[in-house]
Amino acid sequence: MASGGPTPPVDLHAHTRASDGRLAPEELVAAAARGGVGTLAVTDHDTLDGVPEALAAGRRLGVRVVPGVELSLRAPSGSLHLLGYFREPAPAPLAGRLAELRRLRAERAAVMVERLAEMGAPIELADVQARAGGAIGRPHVADALVAAGHAADRQDAFDRFLADGRPAWVPHRGLEPLEAVRLVVDSGGAPCLAHPASLAMTPRGLEAFVHRLAAAGLRGIEVHRADHTPGMRDLCAGIARRRGLVPTGGSDYHGPEGLAVLGDTGVPPLPTDVLERLLPGG
């Protein structure tokens, strides 16, 4: 980067094949390098398995890789995910809890398969398992539906079967929200609320919920997302300001076939000092 040029973007939300992303960790970091992304957090669902490979690729390709995770939690409404950012690739005690969370994911997928069979859209659980490079998620069920001819593509599978509230949707049986925040803090990390819109709360309800999380140690809330409407961005920015939280964000990139663009955190983009504010001294 030439002196005086634009600062490379920061993206704190991206997935690999260790969960429901399309790319291997090394491939994800290589895509970030090609796109000019300077800092990338690898935040797979309920697993840290992709972090070591991503860190090695980052050292080789000149991308600062941040160890991260996206935890699926029991939601008071809608769906609830918590992002955690760390200085170490296997932070304890979190690392010891992830196997349990992945087991719950596998059980959830099995119930989805049962419901789909009852609906006349049978798929094989073994096929879903084979599609998951690590933690099983709804995208793997969606891909099995497409392969079996029950859906035109992944989006169609979600729209008709798997999205929140659709007939084959099964709520997460993961950690309780306050428990998860404390677990990330106890593991030396910075817990941040992911995609607040997915909670489907009123503005007042969302702020009250964030207030409870902040009292338990929440450090940030996603404000900078390309899929945020101006109203949602302003709402989340206001909550962050009033509750003393760091406005965070990321692309939520899953692969080249999706709508998200790696490094795109909306307008205005994610400030480049966000990581230092989340993990001072890291």
PyRosetta script that sets phi, psi and omega in degrees:
from pyrosetta import init, pose_from_sequence

init()
pose = pose_from_sequence("MASGGPTPPVDLHAHTRASDGRLAPEELVAAAARGGVGTLAVTDHDTLDGVPEALAAGRRLGVRVVPGVELSLRAPSGSLHLLGYFREPAPAPLAGRLAELRRLRAERAAVMVERLAEMGAPIELADVQARAGGAIGRPHVADALVAAGHAADRQDAFDRFLADGRPAWVPHRGLEPLEAVRLVVDSGGAPCLAHPASLAMTPRGLEAFVHRLAAAGLRGIEVHRADHTPGMRDLCAGIARRRGLVPTGGSDYHGPEGLAVLGDTGVPPLPTDVLERLLPGG")
pose.set_psi(1, 124.2)
pose.set_omega(1, -179.4)
pose.set_phi(2, -69.8)
pose.set_psi(2, 149.1)
pose.set_omega(2, 179.9)
pose.set_phi(3, -61.5)
pose.set_psi(3, 135.2)
pose.set_omega(3, 179.2)
pose.set_phi(4, 86.3)
pose.set_psi(4, -4.5)
pose.set_omega(4, 178.9)
pose.set_phi(5, -78.3)
pose.set_psi(5, 176.4)
pose.set_omega(5, -179.9)
pose.set_phi(6, -64.1)
pose.set_psi(6, 146.3)
pose.set_omega(6, 178.6)
pose.set_phi(7, -74.9)
pose.set_psi(7, 132.8)
pose.set_omega(7, -179.9)
pose.set_phi(8, -58.8)
pose.set_psi(8, 139.3)
pose.set_omega(8, -177.4)
pose.set_phi(9, -66.8)
pose.set_psi(9, 156.2)
pose.set_omega(9, 177.0)
pose.set_phi(10, -110.2)
pose.set_psi(10, 131.8)
pose.set_omega(10, 179.0)
pose.set_phi(11, -129.7)
pose.set_psi(11, 113.2)
pose.set_omega(11, -175.1)
pose.set_phi(12, -107.5)
pose.set_psi(12, 28.9)
pose.set_omega(12, 179.4)
pose.set_phi(13, -157.5)
pose.set_psi(13, 99.6)
pose.set_omega(13, 179.9)
pose.set_phi(14, -152.6)
pose.set_psi(14, 152.4)
pose.set_omega(14, -172.5)
pose.set_phi(15, -123.1)
pose.set_psi(15, 152.8)
pose.set_omega(15, 177.7)
pose.set_phi(16, -123.8)
pose.set_psi(16, -177.0)
pose.set_omega(16, 177.4)
pose.set_phi(17, -68.4)
pose.set_psi(17, -7.6)
pose.set_omega(17, 174.2)
pose.set_phi(18, -64.5)
pose.set_psi(18, -20.7)
pose.set_omega(18, 170.2)
pose.set_phi(19, -129.4)
pose.set_psi(19, -108.3)
pose.set_omega(19, -173.9)
pose.set_phi(20, -113.4)
pose.set_psi(20, 19.4)
pose.set_omega(20, 174.2)
pose.set_phi(21, -81.7)
pose.set_psi(21, 166.7)
pose.set_omega(21, -178.9)
pose.set_phi(22, -91.2)
pose.set_psi(22, -22.5)
pose.set_omega(22, -172.3)
pose.set_phi(23, -105.5)
pose.set_psi(23, 147.8)
pose.set_omega(23, 169.9)
pose.set_phi(24, -65.8)
pose.set_psi(24, 156.3)
pose.set_omega(24, -179.4)
pose.set_phi(25, -52.9)
pose.set_psi(25, -43.9)
pose.set_omega(25, 178.9)
pose.set_phi(26, -62.3)
pose.set_psi(26, -40.1)
pose.set_omega(26, 179.3)
pose.set_phi(27, -66.1)
pose.set_psi(27, -38.0)
pose.set_omega(27, 178.6)
pose.set_phi(28, -62.5)
pose.set_psi(28, -46.6)
pose.set_omega(28, -179.7)
pose.set_phi(29, -65.2)
pose.set_psi(29, -38.4)
pose.set_omega(29, 177.3)
pose.set_phi(30, -62.6)
pose.set_psi(30, -40.1)
pose.set_omega(30, 176.8)
pose.set_phi(31, -63.9)
pose.set_psi(31, -38.8)
pose.set_omega(31, 177.1)
pose.set_phi(32, -62.9)
pose.set_psi(32, -43.1)
pose.set_omega(32, 179.4)
pose.set_phi(33, -61.7)
pose.set_psi(33, -43.8)
pose.set_omega(33, 179.3)
pose.set_phi(34, -63.5)
pose.set_psi(34, -34.4)
pose.set_omega(34, -178.5)
pose.set_phi(35, -85.3)
pose.set_psi(35, 1.9)
pose.set_omega(35, 177.7)
pose.set_phi(36, 79.8)
pose.set_psi(36, 13.2)
pose.set_omega(36, 178.4)
pose.set_phi(37, -72.9)
pose.set_psi(37, 127.1)
pose.set_omega(37, -176.9)
pose.set_phi(38, -89.7)
pose.set_psi(38, -33.4)
pose.set_omega(38, -179.2)
pose.set_phi(39, -133.0)
pose.set_psi(39, 129.7)
pose.set_omega(39, -175.8)
pose.set_phi(40, -135.6)
pose.set_psi(40, 125.6)
pose.set_omega(40, 172.7)
pose.set_phi(41, -95.7)
pose.set_psi(41, 128.7)
pose.set_omega(41, 174.9)
pose.set_phi(42, -92.4)
pose.set_psi(42, 113.3)
pose.set_omega(42, -170.8)
pose.set_phi(43, -127.2)
pose.set_psi(43, 66.4)
pose.set_omega(43, 179.9)
pose.set_phi(44, -72.4)
pose.set_psi(44, 157.8)
pose.set_omega(44, -177.3)
pose.set_phi(45, -72.6)
pose.set_psi(45, 115.7)
pose.set_omega(45, 170.8)
pose.set_phi(46, 57.1)
pose.set_psi(46, 29.1)
pose.set_omega(46, 177.3)
pose.set_phi(47, -155.9)
pose.set_psi(47, 147.9)
pose.set_omega(47, 173.0)
pose.set_phi(48, -109.6)
pose.set_psi(48, 9.9)
pose.set_omega(48, -170.6)
pose.set_phi(49, -61.8)
pose.set_psi(49, -28.9)
pose.set_omega(49, -178.0)
pose.set_phi(50, -84.0)
pose.set_psi(50, -7.8)
pose.set_omega(50, -173.0)
pose.set_phi(51, -66.8)
pose.set_psi(51, -48.0)
pose.set_omega(51, -177.2)
pose.set_phi(52, -57.6)
pose.set_psi(52, -44.1)
pose.set_omega(52, 178.9)
pose.set_phi(53, -64.2)
pose.set_psi(53, -39.1)
pose.set_omega(53, 179.5)
pose.set_phi(54, -66.6)
pose.set_psi(54, -40.0)
pose.set_omega(54, 178.2)
pose.set_phi(55, -61.9)
pose.set_psi(55, -43.3)
pose.set_omega(55, 179.1)
pose.set_phi(56, -63.4)
pose.set_psi(56, -41.7)
pose.set_omega(56, 178.6)
pose.set_phi(57, -66.0)
pose.set_psi(57, -37.9)
pose.set_omega(57, 179.4)
pose.set_phi(58, -63.3)
pose.set_psi(58, -41.0)
pose.set_omega(58, 177.6)
pose.set_phi(59, -63.0)
pose.set_psi(59, -36.9)
pose.set_omega(59, -178.1)
pose.set_phi(60, -75.1)
pose.set_psi(60, -34.7)
pose.set_omega(60, -171.2)
pose.set_phi(61, -104.4)
pose.set_psi(61, 0.1)
pose.set_omega(61, 176.6)
pose.set_phi(62, 79.2)
pose.set_psi(62, 26.4)
pose.set_omega(62, 176.2)
pose.set_phi(63, -109.6)
pose.set_psi(63, 130.3)
pose.set_omega(63, 175.4)
pose.set_phi(64, -76.8)
pose.set_psi(64, 112.3)
pose.set_omega(64, -178.6)
pose.set_phi(65, -100.5)
pose.set_psi(65, 130.9)
pose.set_omega(65, -179.1)
pose.set_phi(66, -106.1)
pose.set_psi(66, 123.2)
pose.set_omega(66, 174.9)
pose.set_phi(67, -63.4)
pose.set_psi(67, 129.8)
pose.set_omega(67, -179.4)
pose.set_phi(68, -150.8)
pose.set_psi(68, 175.4)
pose.set_omega(68, 179.2)
pose.set_phi(69, -155.3)
pose.set_psi(69, 153.5)
pose.set_omega(69, 172.3)
pose.set_phi(70, -121.0)
pose.set_psi(70, 111.1)
pose.set_omega(70, -176.1)
pose.set_phi(71, -92.1)
pose.set_psi(71, 135.0)
pose.set_omega(71, 175.9)
pose.set_phi(72, -91.4)
pose.set_psi(72, 125.9)
pose.set_omega(72, -172.6)
pose.set_phi(73, -119.0)
pose.set_psi(73, 163.8)
pose.set_omega(73, 171.8)
pose.set_phi(74, -71.3)
pose.set_psi(74, 124.8)
pose.set_omega(74, -171.2)
pose.set_phi(75, -103.5)
pose.set_psi(75, 139.3)
pose.set_omega(75, 173.2)
pose.set_phi(76, -69.6)
pose.set_psi(76, -25.1)
pose.set_omega(76, 173.9)
pose.set_phi(77, -162.6)
pose.set_psi(77, 157.0)
pose.set_omega(77, -179.4)
pose.set_phi(78, 58.3)
pose.set_psi(78, -136.9)
pose.set_omega(78, 176.6)
pose.set_phi(79, -130.5)
pose.set_psi(79, 150.0)
pose.set_omega(79, -171.4)
pose.set_phi(80, -133.9)
pose.set_psi(80, 123.7)
pose.set_omega(80, 176.1)
pose.set_phi(81, -127.0)
pose.set_psi(81, 143.5)
pose.set_omega(81, 178.6)
pose.set_phi(82, -120.1)
pose.set_psi(82, 125.3)
pose.set_omega(82, 174.9)
pose.set_phi(83, -89.5)
pose.set_psi(83, 140.3)
pose.set_omega(83, 174.7)
pose.set_phi(84, -127.3)
pose.set_psi(84, 133.0)
pose.set_omega(84, 179.4)
pose.set_phi(85, -117.0)
pose.set_psi(85, 140.0)
pose.set_omega(85, -171.3)
pose.set_phi(86, -137.2)
pose.set_psi(86, 163.5)
pose.set_omega(86, 173.4)
pose.set_phi(87, -89.8)
pose.set_psi(87, -24.3)
pose.set_omega(87, -176.2)
pose.set_phi(88, -111.9)
pose.set_psi(88, 152.1)
pose.set_omega(88, -177.2)
pose.set_phi(89, -76.3)
pose.set_psi(89, -18.3)
pose.set_omega(89, -178.8)
pose.set_phi(90, -137.6)
pose.set_psi(90, 67.4)
pose.set_omega(90, -174.8)
pose.set_phi(91, -69.8)
pose.set_psi(91, 135.0)
pose.set_omega(91, 175.3)
pose.set_phi(92, -102.5)
pose.set_psi(92, 147.9)
pose.set_omega(92, 7.9)
pose.set_phi(93, -88.4)
pose.set_psi(93, 1.4)
pose.set_omega(93, -176.7)
pose.set_phi(94, -56.4)
pose.set_psi(94, -45.4)
pose.set_omega(94, -174.5)
pose.set_phi(95, -55.3)
pose.set_psi(95, -33.2)
pose.set_omega(95, -179.5)
pose.set_phi(96, -75.8)
pose.set_psi(96, -15.1)
pose.set_omega(96, -179.7)
pose.set_phi(97, -93.1)
pose.set_psi(97, -13.7)
pose.set_omega(97, -171.4)
pose.set_phi(98, -69.9)
pose.set_psi(98, -31.1)
pose.set_omega(98, 178.1)
pose.set_phi(99, -60.9)
pose.set_psi(99, -40.2)
pose.set_omega(99, 177.6)
pose.set_phi(100, -63.0)
pose.set_psi(100, -42.6)
pose.set_omega(100, -179.8)
pose.set_phi(101, -65.7)
pose.set_psi(101, -38.0)
pose.set_omega(101, 177.8)
pose.set_phi(102, -67.7)
pose.set_psi(102, -34.7)
pose.set_omega(102, 175.7)
pose.set_phi(103, -62.1)
pose.set_psi(103, -43.2)
pose.set_omega(103, 178.0)
pose.set_phi(104, -63.5)
pose.set_psi(104, -35.1)
pose.set_omega(104, 176.5)
pose.set_phi(105, -63.6)
pose.set_psi(105, -42.5)
pose.set_omega(105, 180.0)
pose.set_phi(106, -64.3)
pose.set_psi(106, -40.6)
pose.set_omega(106, 178.3)
pose.set_phi(107, -65.3)
pose.set_psi(107, -38.4)
pose.set_omega(107, 177.7)
pose.set_phi(108, -62.4)
pose.set_psi(108, -43.2)
pose.set_omega(108, 178.8)
pose.set_phi(109, -62.4)
pose.set_psi(109, -38.4)
pose.set_omega(109, 179.8)
pose.set_phi(110, -63.3)
pose.set_psi(110, -39.7)
pose.set_omega(110, 177.7)
pose.set_phi(111, -66.2)
pose.set_psi(111, -38.4)
pose.set_omega(111, 177.0)
pose.set_phi(112, -60.7)
pose.set_psi(112, -43.1)
pose.set_omega(112, 179.4)
pose.set_phi(113, -61.6)
pose.set_psi(113, -40.8)
pose.set_omega(113, 178.0)
pose.set_phi(114, -62.5)
pose.set_psi(114, -43.9)
pose.set_omega(114, -179.7)
pose.set_phi(115, -65.0)
pose.set_psi(115, -40.1)
pose.set_omega(115, 179.0)
pose.set_phi(116, -63.1)
pose.set_psi(116, -38.9)
pose.set_omega(116, 177.7)
pose.set_phi(117, -62.7)
pose.set_psi(117, -41.3)
pose.set_omega(117, 179.0)
pose.set_phi(118, -64.8)
pose.set_psi(118, -26.5)
pose.set_omega(118, -179.6)
pose.set_phi(119, -87.0)
pose.set_psi(119, -2.5)
pose.set_omega(119, -177.8)
pose.set_phi(120, 85.8)
pose.set_psi(120, 21.7)
pose.set_omega(120, 177.2)
pose.set_phi(121, -127.0)
pose.set_psi(121, 65.6)
pose.set_omega(121, -173.9)
pose.set_phi(122, -71.4)
pose.set_psi(122, 139.9)
pose.set_omega(122, 171.1)
pose.set_phi(123, -137.6)
pose.set_psi(123, 163.8)
pose.set_omega(123, -179.6)
pose.set_phi(124, -93.0)
pose.set_psi(124, 131.3)
pose.set_omega(124, 176.9)
pose.set_phi(125, -60.1)
pose.set_psi(125, -35.7)
pose.set_omega(125, 179.3)
pose.set_phi(126, -61.9)
pose.set_psi(126, -33.7)
pose.set_omega(126, 177.9)
pose.set_phi(127, -67.9)
pose.set_psi(127, -41.8)
pose.set_omega(127, 177.3)
pose.set_phi(128, -61.0)
pose.set_psi(128, -45.9)
pose.set_omega(128, -179.4)
pose.set_phi(129, -62.1)
pose.set_psi(129, -38.6)
pose.set_omega(129, -178.8)
pose.set_phi(130, -67.8)
pose.set_psi(130, -28.0)
pose.set_omega(130, -178.9)
pose.set_phi(131, -78.9)
pose.set_psi(131, -16.4)
pose.set_omega(131, -178.0)
pose.set_phi(132, -91.2)
pose.set_psi(132, 116.9)
pose.set_omega(132, 175.9)
pose.set_phi(133, -73.2)
pose.set_psi(133, -16.6)
pose.set_omega(133, 179.8)
pose.set_phi(134, -155.7)
pose.set_psi(134, -114.0)
pose.set_omega(134, -179.5)
pose.set_phi(135, -66.3)
pose.set_psi(135, 130.5)
pose.set_omega(135, -179.1)
pose.set_phi(136, -77.9)
pose.set_psi(136, 136.6)
pose.set_omega(136, 178.2)
pose.set_phi(137, -138.1)
pose.set_psi(137, 174.3)
pose.set_omega(137, -180.0)
pose.set_phi(138, -58.4)
pose.set_psi(138, -34.8)
pose.set_omega(138, 177.9)
pose.set_phi(139, -58.5)
pose.set_psi(139, -31.7)
pose.set_omega(139, 178.2)
pose.set_phi(140, -69.8)
pose.set_psi(140, -36.8)
pose.set_omega(140, 174.5)
pose.set_phi(141, -65.5)
pose.set_psi(141, -41.7)
pose.set_omega(141, 179.3)
pose.set_phi(142, -60.5)
pose.set_psi(142, -43.6)
pose.set_omega(142, -179.7)
pose.set_phi(143, -64.9)
pose.set_psi(143, -34.6)
pose.set_omega(143, 176.4)
pose.set_phi(144, -67.4)
pose.set_psi(144, -36.4)
pose.set_omega(144, 176.1)
pose.set_phi(145, -63.2)
pose.set_psi(145, -41.5)
pose.set_omega(145, 178.4)
pose.set_phi(146, -63.8)
pose.set_psi(146, -45.2)
pose.set_omega(146, -179.0)
pose.set_phi(147, -62.7)
pose.set_psi(147, -31.5)
pose.set_omega(147, -179.2)
pose.set_phi(148, -85.6)
pose.set_psi(148, -1.4)
pose.set_omega(148, 177.3)
pose.set_phi(149, 85.0)
pose.set_psi(149, 13.0)
pose.set_omega(149, -178.8)
pose.set_phi(150, -92.4)
pose.set_psi(150, -8.5)
pose.set_omega(150, 179.5)
pose.set_phi(151, -148.7)
pose.set_psi(151, 151.3)
pose.set_omega(151, -177.6)
pose.set_phi(152, -75.3)
pose.set_psi(152, -37.1)
pose.set_omega(152, 179.3)
pose.set_phi(153, -159.6)
pose.set_psi(153, -179.3)
pose.set_omega(153, -177.2)
pose.set_phi(154, -59.4)
pose.set_psi(154, -42.9)
pose.set_omega(154, -179.2)
pose.set_phi(155, -63.0)
pose.set_psi(155, -41.6)
pose.set_omega(155, 178.2)
pose.set_phi(156, -61.8)
pose.set_psi(156, -39.3)
pose.set_omega(156, 178.6)
pose.set_phi(157, -63.0)
pose.set_psi(157, -40.6)
pose.set_omega(157, 177.2)
pose.set_phi(158, -67.9)
pose.set_psi(158, -45.7)
pose.set_omega(158, -175.2)
pose.set_phi(159, -61.6)
pose.set_psi(159, -37.2)
pose.set_omega(159, -175.0)
pose.set_phi(160, -97.1)
pose.set_psi(160, -25.2)
pose.set_omega(160, -172.3)
pose.set_phi(161, -125.6)
pose.set_psi(161, -42.7)
pose.set_omega(161, -158.9)
pose.set_phi(162, -112.8)
pose.set_psi(162, -17.5)
pose.set_omega(162, -178.8)
pose.set_phi(163, -62.7)
pose.set_psi(163, 161.2)
pose.set_omega(163, -179.5)
pose.set_phi(164, -51.8)
pose.set_psi(164, 126.3)
pose.set_omega(164, 178.9)
pose.set_phi(165, 87.1)
pose.set_psi(165, -7.7)
pose.set_omega(165, 178.0)
pose.set_phi(166, -78.4)
pose.set_psi(166, 168.2)
pose.set_omega(166, -168.5)
pose.set_phi(167, -59.9)
pose.set_psi(167, -32.5)
pose.set_omega(167, -178.0)
pose.set_phi(168, -100.6)
pose.set_psi(168, 7.6)
pose.set_omega(168, 179.0)
pose.set_phi(169, -69.8)
pose.set_psi(169, 138.7)
pose.set_omega(169, 177.3)
pose.set_phi(170, -128.4)
pose.set_psi(170, 124.8)
pose.set_omega(170, 179.9)
pose.set_phi(171, -62.9)
pose.set_psi(171, 153.7)
pose.set_omega(171, 176.0)
pose.set_phi(172, -70.2)
pose.set_psi(172, 146.5)
pose.set_omega(172, 173.3)
pose.set_phi(173, -112.7)
pose.set_psi(173, 38.9)
pose.set_omega(173, -175.3)
pose.set_phi(174, -82.9)
pose.set_psi(174, -153.1)
pose.set_omega(174, -177.4)
pose.set_phi(175, -69.3)
pose.set_psi(175, 153.9)
pose.set_omega(175, 169.8)
pose.set_phi(176, -71.9)
pose.set_psi(176, 148.5)
pose.set_omega(176, -174.5)
pose.set_phi(177, -55.9)
pose.set_psi(177, -50.0)
pose.set_omega(177, -177.9)
pose.set_phi(178, -67.0)
pose.set_psi(178, -35.8)
pose.set_omega(178, 176.8)
pose.set_phi(179, -61.3)
pose.set_psi(179, -42.8)
pose.set_omega(179, -178.0)
pose.set_phi(180, -66.1)
pose.set_psi(180, -42.5)
pose.set_omega(180, 178.2)
pose.set_phi(181, -59.0)
pose.set_psi(181, -46.8)
pose.set_omega(181, -178.8)
pose.set_phi(182, -66.0)
pose.set_psi(182, -35.7)
pose.set_omega(182, 179.4)
pose.set_phi(183, -62.7)
pose.set_psi(183, -44.0)
pose.set_omega(183, 178.4)
pose.set_phi(184, -64.4)
pose.set_psi(184, -43.2)
pose.set_omega(184, 178.9)
pose.set_phi(185, -62.4)
pose.set_psi(185, -45.3)
pose.set_omega(185, -179.5)
pose.set_phi(186, -64.9)
pose.set_psi(186, -20.3)
pose.set_omega(186, 178.3)
pose.set_phi(187, -93.1)
pose.set_psi(187, 11.5)
pose.set_omega(187, 177.4)
pose.set_phi(188, 80.5)
pose.set_psi(188, 16.7)
pose.set_omega(188, -175.1)
pose.set_phi(189, -107.9)
pose.set_psi(189, 176.9)
pose.set_omega(189, 178.2)
pose.set_phi(190, -111.5)
pose.set_psi(190, 108.6)
pose.set_omega(190, 179.7)
pose.set_phi(191, -83.4)
pose.set_psi(191, 137.0)
pose.set_omega(191, -177.6)
pose.set_phi(192, -137.7)
pose.set_psi(192, 140.7)
pose.set_omega(192, 179.6)
pose.set_phi(193, -76.5)
pose.set_psi(193, 124.7)
pose.set_omega(193, 179.3)
pose.set_phi(194, -88.2)
pose.set_psi(194, 149.9)
pose.set_omega(194, 175.7)
pose.set_phi(195, 22.4)
pose.set_psi(195, 74.8)
pose.set_omega(195, -176.0)
pose.set_phi(196, -56.5)
pose.set_psi(196, -26.7)
pose.set_omega(196, -178.8)
pose.set_phi(197, -61.9)
pose.set_psi(197, -26.2)
pose.set_omega(197, -177.3)
pose.set_phi(198, -67.6)
pose.set_psi(198, -15.0)
pose.set_omega(198, 177.4)
pose.set_phi(199, -74.4)
pose.set_psi(199, -15.2)
pose.set_omega(199, 177.1)
pose.set_phi(200, 53.6)
pose.set_psi(200, 44.8)
pose.set_omega(200, 179.7)
pose.set_phi(201, -104.8)
pose.set_psi(201, 159.4)
pose.set_omega(201, 170.2)
pose.set_phi(202, -69.3)
pose.set_psi(202, 159.5)
pose.set_omega(202, 177.0)
pose.set_phi(203, -54.3)
pose.set_psi(203, -42.9)
pose.set_omega(203, -179.8)
pose.set_phi(204, -67.2)
pose.set_psi(204, -40.8)
pose.set_omega(204, 178.9)
pose.set_phi(205, -65.3)
pose.set_psi(205, -39.3)
pose.set_omega(205, 179.4)
pose.set_phi(206, -65.0)
pose.set_psi(206, -43.9)
pose.set_omega(206, -179.0)
pose.set_phi(207, -64.8)
pose.set_psi(207, -39.0)
pose.set_omega(207, 178.5)
pose.set_phi(208, -64.8)
pose.set_psi(208, -40.0)
pose.set_omega(208, 179.4)
pose.set_phi(209, -66.3)
pose.set_psi(209, -45.3)
pose.set_omega(209, 178.4)
pose.set_phi(210, -62.2)
pose.set_psi(210, -36.6)
pose.set_omega(210, 178.0)
pose.set_phi(211, -58.9)
pose.set_psi(211, -41.9)
pose.set_omega(211, 178.7)
pose.set_phi(212, -66.4)
pose.set_psi(212, -40.3)
pose.set_omega(212, 178.2)
pose.set_phi(213, -65.9)
pose.set_psi(213, -39.9)
pose.set_omega(213, -179.6)
pose.set_phi(214, -63.8)
pose.set_psi(214, -35.4)
pose.set_omega(214, 178.0)
pose.set_phi(215, -65.3)
pose.set_psi(215, -25.3)
pose.set_omega(215, 178.9)
pose.set_phi(216, -88.5)
pose.set_psi(216, -8.7)
pose.set_omega(216, 177.9)
pose.set_phi(217, 124.0)
pose.set_psi(217, 7.3)
pose.set_omega(217, 176.7)
pose.set_phi(218, -55.8)
pose.set_psi(218, 135.6)
pose.set_omega(218, -177.0)
pose.set_phi(219, -105.7)
pose.set_psi(219, -25.6)
pose.set_omega(219, -175.4)
pose.set_phi(220, -154.4)
pose.set_psi(220, 169.0)
pose.set_omega(220, 177.0)
pose.set_phi(221, -140.7)
pose.set_psi(221, 138.7)
pose.set_omega(221, -179.7)
pose.set_phi(222, -69.1)
pose.set_psi(222, 116.4)
pose.set_omega(222, 175.5)
pose.set_phi(223, -109.9)
pose.set_psi(223, -42.8)
pose.set_omega(223, -173.0)
pose.set_phi(224, -92.2)
pose.set_psi(224, 91.3)
pose.set_omega(224, 177.2)
pose.set_phi(225, -136.1)
pose.set_psi(225, 138.3)
pose.set_omega(225, -179.0)
pose.set_phi(226, -65.9)
pose.set_psi(226, -25.0)
pose.set_omega(226, -178.6)
pose.set_phi(227, -89.7)
pose.set_psi(227, 1.9)
pose.set_omega(227, 175.1)
pose.set_phi(228, -75.8)
pose.set_psi(228, 133.6)
pose.set_omega(228, 168.6)
pose.set_phi(229, -70.2)
pose.set_psi(229, 160.0)
pose.set_omega(229, 175.9)
pose.set_phi(230, -55.0)
pose.set_psi(230, -36.8)
pose.set_omega(230, 179.4)
pose.set_phi(231, -65.5)
pose.set_psi(231, -42.9)
pose.set_omega(231, 179.1)
pose.set_phi(232, -68.4)
pose.set_psi(232, -39.3)
pose.set_omega(232, 177.7)
pose.set_phi(233, -61.5)
pose.set_psi(233, -44.5)
pose.set_omega(233, -179.8)
pose.set_phi(234, -66.6)
pose.set_psi(234, -39.1)
pose.set_omega(234, 178.2)
pose.set_phi(235, -60.7)
pose.set_psi(235, -48.9)
pose.set_omega(235, -177.6)
pose.set_phi(236, -67.5)
pose.set_psi(236, -36.7)
pose.set_omega(236, 177.6)
pose.set_phi(237, -64.8)
pose.set_psi(237, -38.7)
pose.set_omega(237, 178.0)
pose.set_phi(238, -66.7)
pose.set_psi(238, -41.5)
pose.set_omega(238, 177.3)
pose.set_phi(239, -62.2)
pose.set_psi(239, -44.3)
pose.set_omega(239, 179.1)
pose.set_phi(240, -59.1)
pose.set_psi(240, -44.2)
pose.set_omega(240, -178.6)
pose.set_phi(241, -64.5)
pose.set_psi(241, -45.6)
pose.set_omega(241, -176.0)
pose.set_phi(242, -72.6)
pose.set_psi(242, -28.2)
pose.set_omega(242, -176.2)
pose.set_phi(243, -101.5)
pose.set_psi(243, 5.4)
pose.set_omega(243, 176.9)
pose.set_phi(244, 68.6)
pose.set_psi(244, 34.5)
pose.set_omega(244, -178.3)
pose.set_phi(245, -103.8)
pose.set_psi(245, 157.4)
pose.set_omega(245, 177.5)
pose.set_phi(246, -83.7)
pose.set_psi(246, 125.2)
pose.set_omega(246, 174.5)
pose.set_phi(247, -71.6)
pose.set_psi(247, 113.6)
pose.set_omega(247, -177.8)
pose.set_phi(248, -111.9)
pose.set_psi(248, -171.0)
pose.set_omega(248, 177.3)
pose.set_phi(249, 165.6)
pose.set_psi(249, 177.4)
pose.set_omega(249, -179.5)
pose.set_phi(250, 178.9)
pose.set_psi(250, 177.3)
pose.set_omega(250, -177.1)
pose.set_phi(251, -81.2)
pose.set_psi(251, -22.1)
pose.set_omega(251, -170.8)
pose.set_phi(252, 57.4)
pose.set_psi(252, 42.7)
pose.set_omega(252, -175.8)
pose.set_phi(253, -72.0)
pose.set_psi(253, 132.4)
pose.set_omega(253, 176.7)
pose.set_phi(254, -117.1)
pose.set_psi(254, -15.5)
pose.set_omega(254, 179.6)
pose.set_phi(255, 155.9)
pose.set_psi(255, 169.8)
pose.set_omega(255, -174.3)
pose.set_phi(256, -66.1)
pose.set_psi(256, -18.5)
pose.set_omega(256, -179.2)
pose.set_phi(257, -79.8)
pose.set_psi(257, -15.7)
pose.set_omega(257, -177.1)
pose.set_phi(258, -83.5)
pose.set_psi(258, 178.8)
pose.set_omega(258, -179.3)
pose.set_phi(259, -83.2)
pose.set_psi(259, -24.7)
pose.set_omega(259, -177.1)
pose.set_phi(260, -70.7)
pose.set_psi(260, 145.9)
pose.set_omega(260, 177.3)
pose.set_phi(261, -111.3)
pose.set_psi(261, 125.0)
pose.set_omega(261, -178.5)
pose.set_phi(262, -57.8)
pose.set_psi(262, 128.1)
pose.set_omega(262, -178.7)
pose.set_phi(263, 91.1)
pose.set_psi(263, -10.5)
pose.set_omega(263, -179.2)
pose.set_phi(264, -87.8)
pose.set_psi(264, 111.1)
pose.set_omega(264, 179.2)
pose.set_phi(265, -114.7)
pose.set_psi(265, 21.5)
pose.set_omega(265, 176.1)
pose.set_phi(266, 84.9)
pose.set_psi(266, -170.7)
pose.set_omega(266, -177.9)
pose.set_phi(267, -123.8)
pose.set_psi(267, 121.6)
pose.set_omega(267, -3.2)
pose.set_phi(268, -73.0)
pose.set_psi(268, 157.9)
pose.set_omega(268, -178.5)
pose.set_phi(269, -72.9)
pose.set_psi(269, 167.9)
pose.set_omega(269, 178.7)
pose.set_phi(270, -61.6)
pose.set_psi(270, 128.3)
pose.set_omega(270, 178.0)
pose.set_phi(271, -60.1)
pose.set_psi(271, 145.6)
pose.set_omega(271, -174.0)
pose.set_phi(272, -76.8)
pose.set_psi(272, -11.6)
pose.set_omega(272, 179.2)
pose.set_phi(273, -93.9)
pose.set_psi(273, 9.9)
pose.set_omega(273, -172.5)
pose.set_phi(274, -61.4)
pose.set_psi(274, -39.0)
pose.set_omega(274, -176.8)
pose.set_phi(275, -67.1)
pose.set_psi(275, -38.8)
pose.set_omega(275, 178.1)
pose.set_phi(276, -64.9)
pose.set_psi(276, -31.3)
pose.set_omega(276, 177.0)
pose.set_phi(277, -75.3)
pose.set_psi(277, -33.4)
pose.set_omega(277, 179.4)
pose.set_phi(278, -76.3)
pose.set_psi(278, -43.7)
pose.set_omega(278, -176.3)
pose.set_phi(279, -126.2)
pose.set_psi(279, 70.3)
pose.set_omega(279, -177.9)
pose.set_phi(280, -59.6)
pose.set_psi(280, 136.4)
pose.set_omega(280, -179.5)
pose.set_phi(281, 82.1)
pose.set_psi(281, 3.5)
pose.set_omega(281, -177.6)
pose.set_phi(282, -78.5)
pose.dump_pdb("model.pdb")
